[in-house]
Amino acid sequence: MSAAANLAEQAARDFAAYRAGDEQRMGALVDLLTPVLWHLARAAGLDHAAAEDVVQTGWLRLVEHAADIHDPRTVLAWLGTTVRREAWRRRGDQRTMPASDDVMAADRPDPADPLDEAVVRRHDLQVLVRHFRALSPRCQQILRVICWGGPPDYAALSEALGIPVGSIGPTRGRCLAALRRALLAEPTWSMS
């Protein structure tokens, strides 16, 4: 059984138990699905604070509409769709990532590193971010979700991005290849 199927089944069990009166299972559901929802919000191009708001809104909507979800097996898809729509609403018609977006949280130098190493690392990060932002919005979304936060839920990612599960891996490969080509063509890119 795939990790996505396990995640969806566990979410369905937790949600069904919550609706049956075990309110502590909502906490388990939140712990289980928040990383996936977080990635969906960030994949829509939201910054950290906006993504937090959107995920929280998704959870509030679930509590408000828990009785309207007839099949607990659909809770993962329902939450994914809710977060995706709220992220799009929040972002408006803007289809690119904000310039202030913290694409890489690792842009802060380690104080223990010698200054010259920190400068090189910072430069390399800036080059990487510039080439990352030059990728198509779809590539940015896929790579953002896949690169951060452990193994992604391909079913939720498929739902969020509107692409078949079987296309995620090949698309990811093409996106990584495009980023690799751009970086290798960059004369200032350091491979160290």
Residue frames as qw, qx, qy, qz and C-alpha x, y, z in Angstrom:
[[0.000, 0.891, 0.455, 0.000, 0.00, 0.00, 0.00],
 [0.412, 0.536, -0.028, 0.737, 1.38, 3.45, -0.91],
 [0.258, -0.179, -0.450, 0.836, 2.18, 6.17, 1.61],
 [0.268, -0.107, -0.162, -0.944, -0.58, 8.32, 0.08],
 [0.624, -0.311, -0.611, -0.374, -3.13, 5.54, 0.60],
 [0.534, -0.279, -0.644, 0.472, -1.97, 5.06, 4.20],
 [0.074, -0.056, -0.214, 0.973, -2.25, 8.78, 4.85],
 [0.439, -0.185, -0.339, -0.811, -5.74, 8.97, 3.36],
 [0.653, -0.308, -0.684, -0.109, -6.89, 5.91, 5.32],
 [0.414, -0.240, -0.558, 0.678, -5.51, 7.21, 8.61],
 [0.115, -0.032, 0.022, -0.993, -7.11, 10.60, 7.95],
 [0.556, -0.265, -0.520, -0.592, -10.44, 8.87, 7.26],
 [0.607, -0.322, -0.693, 0.220, -10.19, 6.88, 10.53],
 [0.253, -0.167, -0.390, 0.869, -9.32, 9.97, 12.56],
 [0.259, -0.095, -0.167, -0.946, -12.09, 12.04, 10.97],
 [0.601, -0.313, -0.636, -0.369, -14.70, 9.31, 11.42],
 [0.528, -0.324, -0.640, 0.455, -13.74, 8.96, 15.09],
 [0.070, -0.064, -0.183, 0.979, -13.91, 12.74, 15.53],
 [0.430, -0.183, -0.342, -0.815, -17.38, 12.86, 14.02],
 [0.652, -0.321, -0.680, -0.096, -18.41, 9.98, 16.26],
 [0.517, -0.823, -0.127, -0.197, -17.57, 12.13, 19.29],
 [0.801, -0.322, -0.018, 0.505, -13.88, 11.50, 19.99],
 [0.153, 0.988, 0.007, -0.006, -12.75, 15.13, 19.87],
 [0.489, -0.661, 0.470, 0.322, -9.12, 14.21, 20.58],
 [0.715, 0.204, 0.560, 0.365, -8.95, 12.56, 17.17],
 [0.340, 0.928, 0.119, 0.099, -9.19, 16.02, 15.58],
 [0.294, -0.846, 0.416, 0.159, -5.80, 16.73, 17.17],
 [0.672, -0.148, 0.662, 0.297, -4.43, 13.55, 15.61],
 [0.576, 0.658, 0.439, 0.205, -5.90, 14.59, 12.25],
 [0.067, 0.991, -0.110, -0.037, -4.32, 18.04, 12.54],
 [0.466, -0.629, 0.574, 0.240, -0.93, 16.49, 13.36],
 [0.699, 0.139, 0.656, 0.250, -1.25, 14.08, 10.46],
 [0.503, 0.656, 0.474, 0.304, -2.37, 16.44, 7.71],
 [0.084, -0.948, -0.008, 0.307, -0.98, 19.87, 8.58],
 [0.400, -0.454, 0.537, 0.588, 2.37, 19.18, 6.86],
 [0.387, 0.355, 0.727, 0.441, 0.55, 18.25, 3.65],
 [0.096, 0.899, 0.428, 0.015, -1.72, 21.29, 3.86],
 [0.302, -0.797, 0.176, 0.494, 1.26, 23.51, 4.61],
 [0.413, -0.160, 0.642, 0.626, 2.99, 22.30, 1.44],
 [0.278, 0.619, 0.670, 0.301, -0.15, 22.89, -0.60],
 [0.057, -0.956, -0.215, 0.193, -0.43, 26.47, 0.66],
 [0.339, -0.666, 0.387, 0.541, 3.25, 27.17, 0.04],
 [0.458, 0.121, 0.719, 0.508, 3.06, 25.53, -3.39],
 [0.227, 0.822, 0.508, 0.120, 0.39, 28.08, -4.28],
 [0.422, 0.513, -0.009, 0.748, 3.05, 30.76, -3.82],
 [0.412, -0.862, -0.148, -0.255, 2.09, 32.09, -0.40],
 [0.193, 0.588, -0.586, 0.524, 4.66, 33.40, 2.04],
 [0.296, -0.011, -0.867, 0.401, 5.08, 31.83, 5.48],
 [0.201, 0.152, 0.505, -0.826, 2.51, 33.99, 7.30],
 [0.602, 0.182, -0.204, -0.750, -0.13, 33.73, 4.59],
 [0.560, 0.086, -0.810, -0.149, 0.35, 29.95, 4.39],
 [0.097, -0.077, -0.814, 0.567, -0.19, 29.66, 8.14],
 [0.403, 0.204, 0.243, -0.858, -3.42, 31.66, 7.84],
 [0.628, 0.194, -0.486, -0.576, -4.66, 29.56, 4.93],
 [0.430, 0.024, -0.897, 0.101, -3.96, 26.26, 6.69],
 [0.071, 0.156, 0.679, -0.714, -5.70, 27.50, 9.83],
 [0.522, 0.219, -0.041, -0.823, -8.66, 28.60, 7.71],
 [0.560, 0.123, -0.752, -0.327, -8.78, 25.12, 6.18],
 [0.248, -0.098, -0.887, 0.376, -9.03, 23.54, 9.63],
 [0.262, 0.220, 0.405, -0.847, -11.72, 26.01, 10.69],
 [0.578, 0.197, -0.358, -0.707, -13.73, 25.23, 7.55],
 [0.452, 0.026, -0.889, -0.058, -13.44, 21.50, 8.30],
 [0.031, -0.194, -0.769, 0.608, -14.83, 21.96, 11.80],
 [0.385, 0.276, 0.119, -0.873, -17.63, 24.14, 10.43],
 [0.684, 0.293, -0.347, -0.571, -18.53, 21.65, 7.69],
 [0.127, -0.281, 0.946, -0.102, -17.67, 18.32, 9.34],
 [0.553, 0.270, 0.682, -0.395, -21.30, 17.19, 9.20],
 [0.597, 0.644, -0.074, -0.473, -21.47, 17.99, 5.47],
 [0.249, 0.514, -0.799, -0.188, -18.70, 15.51, 4.59],
 [0.894, -0.079, 0.025, -0.441, -20.61, 12.27, 4.17],
 [0.960, 0.122, -0.187, 0.169, -17.69, 9.96, 3.38],
 [0.517, -0.795, 0.236, 0.212, -14.72, 10.23, 5.79],
 [0.777, 0.018, 0.390, 0.493, -12.48, 8.83, 3.04],
 [0.402, 0.726, 0.260, 0.494, -12.82, 12.18, 1.24],
 [0.377, -0.891, -0.112, 0.227, -11.53, 14.33, 4.11],
 [0.563, -0.342, 0.322, 0.680, -7.99, 14.55, 2.71],
 [0.308, 0.388, 0.538, 0.682, -9.22, 15.63, -0.73],
 [0.140, -0.880, -0.429, -0.147, -11.76, 18.00, 0.85],
 [0.461, -0.779, 0.017, 0.424, -9.09, 19.69, 2.96],
 [0.525, -0.103, 0.436, 0.724, -6.66, 19.84, 0.03],
 [0.180, 0.609, 0.540, 0.552, -9.26, 21.49, -2.17],
 [0.281, -0.908, -0.309, 0.040, -10.26, 23.90, 0.60],
 [0.514, -0.618, 0.165, 0.572, -6.67, 24.97, 1.27],
 [0.447, 0.135, 0.514, 0.719, -5.90, 25.27, -2.44],
 [0.057, 0.755, 0.502, 0.416, -8.96, 27.46, -3.06],
 [0.380, -0.890, -0.160, 0.197, -8.28, 29.61, 0.00],
 [0.558, -0.372, 0.292, 0.682, -4.65, 30.03, -1.12],
 [0.318, 0.385, 0.531, 0.684, -5.77, 31.09, -4.58],
 [0.140, -0.884, -0.407, -0.182, -8.29, 33.49, -3.07],
 [0.509, -0.756, -0.006, 0.412, -5.65, 34.90, -0.79],
 [0.506, -0.200, 0.420, 0.726, -3.18, 35.29, -3.62],
 [0.391, 0.693, 0.087, -0.599, -5.77, 36.76, -5.96],
 [0.799, 0.596, 0.051, -0.065, -4.94, 36.67, -9.63],
 [0.018, -0.802, 0.593, 0.071, -1.21, 36.88, -8.99],
 [0.987, 0.135, -0.061, -0.067, 0.37, 33.79, -10.55],
 [0.599, 0.475, -0.471, 0.440, 4.01, 34.36, -9.60],
 [0.666, -0.435, -0.446, 0.411, 5.73, 34.05, -6.27],
 [0.143, -0.988, -0.045, -0.029, 6.12, 37.29, -4.33],
 [0.491, 0.661, -0.396, 0.407, 9.61, 38.79, -4.49],
 [0.262, -0.621, 0.529, -0.516, 9.81, 38.75, -0.71],
 [0.951, -0.154, -0.121, -0.241, 8.96, 35.06, -0.48],
 [0.347, -0.648, 0.676, -0.051, 11.41, 33.12, 1.62],
 [0.834, 0.321, -0.383, -0.233, 12.04, 30.44, -1.01],
 [0.725, 0.113, -0.580, 0.354, 14.95, 29.17, 0.99],
 [0.560, -0.815, -0.070, -0.132, 14.87, 29.46, 4.75],
 [0.852, -0.256, 0.034, 0.456, 18.56, 28.54, 4.82],
 [0.436, 0.736, 0.023, 0.517, 19.70, 31.97, 3.66],
 [0.396, -0.882, 0.184, -0.175, 20.89, 32.88, 7.12],
 [0.531, 0.512, -0.624, 0.258, 24.62, 32.25, 7.55],
 [0.829, -0.420, -0.331, 0.162, 25.79, 30.03, 10.37],
 [0.172, -0.950, 0.229, -0.126, 27.69, 32.26, 12.81],
 [0.761, -0.446, 0.428, 0.197, 30.21, 29.45, 13.34],
 [0.785, 0.435, 0.267, 0.351, 31.24, 29.49, 9.64],
 [0.408, -0.297, 0.165, 0.847, 34.21, 31.56, 8.52],
 [0.275, 0.667, 0.129, -0.681, 33.06, 34.74, 6.79],
 [0.174, 0.414, -0.645, -0.618, 34.40, 33.75, 3.35],
 [0.011, 0.153, 0.980, 0.126, 32.45, 30.45, 3.41],
 [0.188, 0.599, 0.617, -0.475, 29.29, 32.27, 4.48],
 [0.230, 0.611, -0.191, -0.733, 29.70, 34.76, 1.61],
 [0.135, 0.203, -0.848, -0.470, 30.14, 31.97, -0.95],
 [0.060, 0.335, 0.933, -0.119, 27.16, 30.05, 0.43],
 [0.215, 0.643, 0.369, -0.636, 25.00, 33.19, 0.39],
 [0.227, 0.490, -0.463, -0.703, 25.99, 33.92, -3.21],
 [0.078, 0.008, -0.958, -0.277, 25.23, 30.34, -4.24],
 [0.136, 0.489, 0.785, -0.355, 21.85, 30.55, -2.54],
 [0.252, 0.635, 0.057, -0.728, 21.03, 33.79, -4.36],
 [0.204, 0.328, -0.720, -0.576, 21.96, 32.17, -7.70],
 [0.005, -0.189, -0.982, -0.013, 19.86, 29.11, -6.88],
 [0.194, 0.584, 0.575, -0.540, 16.85, 31.23, -5.87],
 [0.250, 0.553, -0.248, -0.755, 17.15, 33.35, -9.04],
 [0.227, 0.171, -0.847, -0.448, 17.14, 30.25, -11.26],
 [0.063, 0.325, 0.911, -0.247, 14.39, 28.63, -9.20],
 [0.251, 0.613, 0.350, -0.663, 12.19, 31.69, -9.74],
 [0.249, 0.440, -0.510, -0.696, 12.90, 31.54, -13.48],
 [0.062, 0.110, 0.983, 0.135, 11.23, 28.11, -13.64],
 [0.356, -0.393, -0.535, -0.658, 7.58, 27.83, -14.62],
 [0.491, -0.405, 0.310, -0.706, 5.07, 28.31, -11.80],
 [0.950, -0.099, -0.163, -0.249, 4.16, 24.61, -12.01],
 [0.732, 0.252, -0.490, 0.400, 7.82, 23.59, -11.60],
 [0.014, -0.453, 0.463, -0.761, 8.17, 25.96, -8.66],
 [0.735, -0.322, 0.111, -0.587, 5.08, 24.45, -7.03],
 [0.961, 0.014, -0.274, -0.034, 6.16, 20.84, -7.51],
 [0.600, 0.323, -0.492, 0.543, 9.75, 21.39, -6.40],
 [0.226, -0.499, 0.365, -0.753, 8.70, 23.44, -3.39],
 [0.841, -0.285, 0.071, -0.454, 6.36, 20.72, -2.14],
 [0.956, 0.103, -0.261, 0.092, 8.69, 17.84, -2.87],
 [0.520, 0.459, -0.440, 0.570, 11.86, 19.43, -1.48],
 [0.115, -0.388, 0.495, -0.768, 10.58, 20.47, 1.93],
 [0.616, -0.235, 0.333, -0.674, 8.97, 18.61, 4.77],
 [0.486, -0.112, 0.861, -0.098, 9.61, 14.96, 4.10],
 [0.158, 0.152, 0.864, 0.453, 7.88, 12.72, 1.62],
 [0.366, 0.084, -0.045, -0.926, 4.95, 14.45, -0.07],
 [0.527, 0.314, 0.738, -0.281, 1.49, 12.99, -0.34],
 [0.114, -0.052, 0.660, 0.741, 1.22, 12.49, -4.09],
 [0.006, 0.595, 0.787, 0.163, -2.56, 12.14, -3.95],
 [0.126, -0.839, -0.320, 0.421, -2.95, 15.50, -2.21],
 [0.220, -0.474, 0.369, 0.769, -0.32, 17.06, -4.47],
 [0.149, 0.240, 0.793, 0.540, -2.18, 15.74, -7.51],
 [0.049, -0.768, -0.637, 0.037, -5.42, 17.21, -6.21],
 [0.219, -0.777, -0.105, 0.581, -3.81, 20.53, -5.35],
 [0.143, -0.455, 0.472, 0.742, -1.99, 21.00, -8.64],
 [0.702, 0.493, 0.159, -0.489, -4.63, 19.43, -10.84],
 [0.427, 0.537, -0.685, -0.246, -2.28, 16.91, -12.45],
 [0.938, -0.091, -0.288, -0.172, -2.42, 13.11, -12.46],
 [0.710, -0.621, 0.328, 0.044, -0.43, 11.32, -9.76],
 [0.877, 0.098, 0.316, 0.349, 1.55, 9.50, -12.46],
 [0.459, 0.771, 0.061, 0.438, 2.70, 12.81, -13.95],
 [0.394, -0.911, 0.118, -0.016, 4.22, 14.18, -10.75],
 [0.763, -0.380, 0.362, 0.378, 7.45, 12.16, -10.88],
 [0.630, 0.368, 0.374, 0.572, 8.20, 12.81, -14.57],
 [0.070, 0.924, 0.150, 0.344, 7.31, 16.49, -14.20],
 [0.560, -0.797, 0.181, 0.138, 9.55, 16.74, -11.15],
 [0.774, -0.105, 0.378, 0.497, 12.37, 15.15, -13.15],
 [0.441, 0.644, 0.303, 0.546, 11.95, 17.64, -16.01],
 [0.200, -0.959, -0.046, -0.195, 11.86, 20.54, -13.55],
 [0.681, -0.618, 0.272, 0.281, 14.99, 19.37, -11.75],
 [0.716, 0.182, 0.381, 0.556, 16.74, 18.85, -15.10],
 [0.230, 0.841, 0.212, 0.441, 15.82, 22.40, -16.17],
 [0.411, -0.904, 0.115, -0.032, 17.14, 23.80, -12.88],
 [0.790, -0.320, 0.341, 0.397, 20.33, 21.73, -13.17],
 [0.602, 0.478, 0.322, 0.553, 20.94, 22.94, -16.77],
 [0.002, 0.941, 0.089, 0.328, 20.44, 26.56, -15.72],
 [0.582, -0.778, 0.214, 0.101, 22.81, 26.22, -12.78],
 [0.796, -0.094, 0.370, 0.470, 25.49, 24.46, -14.83],
 [0.457, 0.640, 0.280, 0.551, 25.30, 27.26, -17.42],
 [0.257, -0.961, -0.044, -0.091, 25.72, 29.87, -14.67],
 [0.598, 0.525, -0.396, 0.458, 29.37, 30.97, -14.69],
 [0.112, -0.578, 0.492, -0.642, 29.29, 31.99, -11.03],
 [0.881, -0.317, -0.076, -0.344, 27.66, 28.83, -9.71],
 [0.054, -0.564, 0.793, -0.223, 29.85, 26.97, -7.24],
 [0.818, -0.038, -0.518, -0.246, 29.62, 23.18, -7.20],
 [0.309, 0.241, -0.760, 0.519, 31.39, 22.92, -3.84]]
